[in-house]
């Protein structure tokens, strides 16, 4: 199997289409990239900036350049010696504009008689034989706003089909609507009454059943062409947790692709591993991100940070936020599960729904993949009994219904119903986790927000060198081809924003005093959110006022505490936006913010270079998210999908080619140097990255060095730089290199094996990438 040495993620959209991507291939090759990694390119909702709302899985999106440009990009990449990895979306399709989705339009027009009725996951009985579409506004007579226009039913700009024979001359829109296979309902009813599976709580993304053979075949017809014509070398699979049978899906995909390199977008909780039977090489790397970030957090700062923003323990917080999701926007999913409980179980419907919601809330990971992960279900049952002892009998009755699988074999092997309760519960638990933890608790648990990242557990505060070495050695032994990420289109904060925020752990008391001043000068009435807001501004500064306002609005509504998406608190949001303006306009607030930025910028850059070099050289396949070869100080999407200035980066590589060693400053060229040297080394000398051994540091500041040998290349980085300065610097600290002669791939400096003074090793930069001379 062909596997990448590294990847570079490009966000393909109308403003940077496939033809534009062709133009940057020479730059990517010069940077040292091995494979181009593309966001979804199949036809999506018109105007979609991300491409995950695919409306036609059988064609390349014309807004993204169309099939000719796609083929040209693949062939150009191959001609330059680069592979191609493409992101695909098997779980759902976009239905925001029904007329753009042939499958959905046909379903709405013909109902159960549609060929595509089998393709969608719909509970027809719950809707009285109709599909509920939550689009109507809050007016008293919204159905009266329906109009018949050109043989379609229109609700303002929304268009829907009319079934044959259901409209007569003189019929009103409301009369025709009553005869359709769908029912347009108030948008608020989706939370409890929706009867089709969707992606999380997004009503405009309808789940499809790729476990049905013909659905798989038709949804992957274009993907099959890619491999048949040798255009694509690997796939990234979006959200496998939503599938009825992820293992079966990956088996079919591996057959289709001829065994191509495959990654799954899967969040692993601490200690969790991918099922061994999955036909894939690993995840998209959030687990590696969480490990790297925590090396740069000072555990000594924890007490002051926790005292500044008091909150309940994270495990209890997420129980509350997850239960809120189960009882709120995903109530319709819980009720569907309750309807699947067999009558012979003799359980009360409301009690079943309550117990199922509690089990979803207590589930410790995103989902199980029975028979894999049965112990997680058992753990959830125990936790639910502790939380809700009055439901113990109901929970005991539900447990065997939720785990009917044999000890061996997958869902298809033992004849389990892929639309039944047990499978459906597995598809739902990840939805509750994602919305309750990532999209709610991560905006409330705000002692140090660099820890609140996708795939991470914010309750794990820091890792020391020993803990990280153990984790990386295990990574080398168990999943050497998994991806390593630092920034993605889904990260809550860019890698360098997080690296700067982590510095606050080294000046915890100073930061807390500043937070108190900021909260006094520009109060918003929510101390926890104020902590998140000011950390974000400091981490991303300088940023435009527009970006700052957009971020705090999204973040505050995601927190769902002082304001909400469905019911904005105008008074709170006015104070919040005034505080943001104060950062720009109020002299004292501006001084506080900029002085903190000045305090943490240099150590933040040190953290950034160190984290980046780790990501590029640890076991696994590193991915560089578009533009992050310079400083990546973005915030949550869509902020992290801003245009990339590739011209600036191309010129930077030209300057570096003449031997420049740029200063570490806000231009970020020092990072470009580190990234390009590491990527080129991984691509051109992959044999030097075949093992993993820790490298020892000695002396008074040994804890501030982290180093390892990959089998001919030694990586050494600095950690906790402010603590290092307070302790008196490196002094006589040394890194003990394995025997041999080395040269630094970044600076060109030579070193001999044995003890090397760290002052010399890090004379130019806080990182070093040492190549053993006789291995090149």
Buried (B, 14 or more C-beta within 10 A) or exposed (E): EEBBBBBBBBBBBBEBBBBBBBEBBEBBBBBBBBBBBBBBBBBBBBEBBBBBBBBBBBBBBEBBBBBEBBBBBBBBBBEBEBBBBBBBBBBBBBBBBBBBBEBBBBBBBBBEEBEBBBBBBBBBEBBEEBBBBBBBEEEEEBBEBBEBEEEBBBBEEBBBBBBEEBBEEEBEBBBBBEEBBBBBBBBEBBBBBBBBBBBBBBBBBBBBBBBBEEBBEBBBEBBEBBBEEEBBBBBBBBBBBBBBBBBBBBBBBBEBBEEBBBBBBBBBBBEBEBBEBBBBBBBBBBBBBBBBBBBBBBEEBBEBBBEBBEBEEBEEBBBBBBBBBBBBBBBBBBBBBBBBBEEEEEBEEEBBBBBBBBBBBBBBBBBBBBBBBBEBBEBBBEBBBEBBEEBBEBBEBBBEBBBBBEEEEBBEEBEBEBEBBBBBBBBBBBBBBBBBBBBBBBBBBBBBBBBBBBBBBBBBBBBEBEBBBEBBBEBBEEBBBBBBBBBBBBBBBBBBBBBBBBBBBBBBEBBBEBBEEBBEEBEBEBBBBBBBBBBBBBBBBEBEEEBBBBBBBBBBBBBBBBBBEEEEBEEBBEBBBBBBBBBBEBEEBEEBBBEBBEBBBBBBBBBBBBBBBBBBBBBBBBBBBBBBBBBBBBBBBEBBBEEBEBEBBBEBBEEBEEEEEBEBEEBBBBBBBBBBBBBBBBBEBEEBBEBBBBBEBBBEBBBBBBBBBBBBBBBBBBBBBBBBBEBEEBEEBBBEBBEBBBBBBBBEBEBEBEBBBBBBBBEBBBBBBBBBEEEE
